[in-house]
Amino acid sequence: MSLENQKKKKMDMSKASRGIWLVKVPNYVAQMWEQAPNDMQVATMRMEKSGDDKEPAKKDDGKRRKDATKVLSKENIMDMLFQAFEKHQYYTLKDLQFITKQSVFVLKAILKDIGDYSKDPAHRQMWELKEEYRHYQKPESETK
């Protein structure tokens, strides 16, 4: 903006106590402002409340579960896992997450202590209990 135009166009400072100062405008607004007559309104600015007063909940991005309950104690989660493994030998992490309603991070930390991650092609990407925690009955063909 030229010096003459700056002197002509004064900013309205009557609401300066609101705590918002315009320090930069987009180029197209600056060009329109430069070419506009003195009393012409070039643009309007809409102000929204700050982030604390504003943040409707963001949509779930799939990384967090909406229905997840609070984090339970390690013992409670382990009891739930042992009950699940009494029904089936192998579970995917997603299934265990659904059963316990806990985050992946909490489950992985516990499963590293009590479980083995299977890389066997038949049960790939599934968890099973470590041998010391298993209470399975051996098939009759192995006992004879």
C-alpha positions in Angstrom: 0.0 0.0 0.0 1.3 3.4 -0.8 1.9 6.0 1.9 -0.9 8.2 0.7 -3.4 5.3 0.8 -2.3 4.3 4.3 -3.0 7.8 5.6 -6.5 7.8 3.9 -7.5 4.4 5.2 -7.5 4.2 8.9 -8.4 1.1 10.9 -11.4 1.2 13.2 -9.9 0.7 16.7 -13.1 1.1 18.6 -13.2 -2.6 19.5 -9.5 -3.0 20.3 -10.2 -4.1 23.8 -11.5 -7.5 22.4 -8.0 -8.8 22.2 -7.8 -9.6 18.5 -5.5 -7.7 16.2 -5.4 -8.3 12.4 -1.8 -8.5 11.5 -1.9 -10.1 8.1 -4.5 -10.1 5.3 -4.6 -12.3 2.2 -3.1 -10.7 -0.9 -6.4 -10.4 -2.7 -7.9 -8.5 0.2 -4.9 -6.2 0.4 -5.2 -5.5 -3.4 -8.9 -4.8 -3.1 -8.3 -2.6 0.0 -5.7 -0.6 -2.0 -8.0 0.0 -4.9 -11.2 0.7 -2.9 -12.5 4.2 -2.1 -12.1 5.5 1.4 -15.5 4.7 2.8 -16.0 1.3 1.0 -16.0 -1.9 3.1 -13.6 -4.3 1.4 -14.0 -7.4 3.6 -15.6 -8.7 6.8 -14.0 -10.8 9.4 -15.9 -13.4 11.4 -14.5 -14.2 14.8 -15.2 -17.5 16.6 -14.7 -18.3 20.2 -11.4 -19.6 21.4 -10.7 -23.4 21.2 -11.7 -24.0 24.8 -15.1 -22.4 24.5 -15.7 -23.8 21.1 -13.7 -28.6 20.0 -17.7 -30.2 19.3 -16.2 -33.5 19.6 -14.1 -34.5 16.6 -15.2 -37.5 14.6 -13.7 -40.8 15.6 -10.7 -41.5 13.3 -10.8 -45.2 14.1 -7.8 -45.2 16.3 -9.7 -44.7 19.5 -12.8 -46.7 20.5 -15.9 -44.7 21.4 -17.2 -47.4 23.6 -14.0 -48.0 25.4 -14.5 -48.0 29.2 -11.9 -46.8 31.7 -8.7 -48.7 32.0 -9.2 -51.6 34.4 -6.5 -52.9 36.7 -4.0 -55.4 35.2 -5.4 -58.2 37.3 -9.0 -57.6 36.1 -7.8 -57.5 32.4 -5.8 -60.7 32.9 -8.8 -62.5 34.4 -10.9 -61.5 31.4 -8.2 -62.7 29.1 -7.8 -66.1 30.9 -11.6 -66.6 30.7 -11.5 -65.9 27.0 -8.6 -68.3 26.4 -10.5 -71.0 28.3 -13.1 -70.9 25.4 -10.6 -70.7 22.5 -6.9 -71.3 22.2 -6.2 -68.5 19.7 -7.4 -64.9 19.4 -6.6 -61.9 17.3 -5.8 -58.7 19.0 -8.9 -57.1 17.6 -11.1 -59.8 19.2 -9.3 -59.4 22.6 -9.8 -55.7 22.3 -13.6 -56.2 21.8 -13.8 -58.7 24.7 -11.9 -56.5 27.2 -12.9 -53.1 25.9 -9.3 -51.9 26.4 -6.8 -50.1 24.2 -4.3 -51.9 22.0 -1.4 -50.5 24.1 -2.8 -51.9 27.4 -3.5 -55.3 25.8 -0.2 -55.6 24.1 1.7 -54.8 27.4 -0.2 -57.6 29.2 -0.1 -60.1 26.4 3.6 -59.8 26.1 3.8 -61.1 29.7 1.2 -63.9 29.4 0.9 -64.7 25.7 2.8 -65.8 22.6 2.3 -64.1 19.3 1.8 -66.9 16.7 3.7 -66.7 13.5 2.6 -70.2 12.5 0.8 -70.0 9.1 -2.3 -71.8 10.5 -2.7 -69.2 13.3 -0.9 -66.2 11.9 -1.2 -62.9 13.7 -3.0 -64.5 16.6 -2.2 -64.7 20.3 -2.2 -67.8 22.6 -1.3 -68.2 26.2 2.3 -69.1 27.2 2.7 -72.8 28.2 2.9 -72.0 31.9 -0.6 -70.4 31.8 -2.3 -73.1 29.6 -4.8 -75.5 31.2 -5.7 -77.4 28.0 -6.5 -81.1 28.0 -4.2 -82.9 25.6 -5.9 -84.8 22.8 -6.2 -88.6 23.4 -3.8 -89.4 20.6 -0.9 -87.6 22.4 -1.6 -89.3 25.8 -1.4 -92.9 24.5 
